[in-house]
Amino acid sequence: MKLSTVFYTLGFASIALSASQFLTSESADKERNGLFIGHWPPTLFLLGEIAEDRERQSSLQSS
């Protein structure tokens, strides 16, 4: 499995986790956790993009 795929999958999973934490929160603590987790996707998507660029670059160099 490619590293970029892992980062993209984690990004989408963190969106789902954030939404579930925020929407099903019964306390302010869980709501804050949902907001905290909601900050992860942009970083994970950016890391996925960087990994994808490096994978593409290494495949071009090997051919």
N, C-alpha and C positions, 0 to 999 in steps of 0.2 A: 504494500500500500504506500502510495506517495505521501510525503510529508505535507504537501500542500492540501491534499484531500483530508488529512487528519485535522489540520488547522481550520479548514472550512467547516468540517463536521462539528468540531468543538464550538465554532462561532454560532452555528445554527442551534446547537444544543443549549448553549448558554442563553440564547434568546428565549427558548422554550422554558428553561429553568427560571429565568428572571420573571417571565410572565406568570408562571405558576406560583412562584413565591409571592409576588406582589398581589395577585388577584385572590389568592386563598389565604392571605395573611389575616390572622386574628389578633396580632399584636404589632406594635410599632417596630419591634425588633425584626420580624420576618419581612415587613415592608421595606425596611432599610437594607436588609440582605438582598431583596429583589432588585432594589435600585443599584446596589453595589455590583451585583452580577451583571446588570444591564450595561455596565461600562466595559465589559470584556469583549463583546463582539467586534467593535472596530479594530481593536488590537489584534485579535485572532485572524480577522479577515486580511489585515495588512500583512501579518506574518505569512499567511497563506499565499498572498500575492508575491511576496518576496521569494518564498520557497518555489513557487511555480516558475518565476523568472529564472531562478538558478537551475531548476531542472531543465528548462528549455535551453538555457545557455550550455549546460553540460552535454545535452543530447546533440546540439549543433557542433560542439567541438569534437565529439567522438565520431561524427560521421564525415 
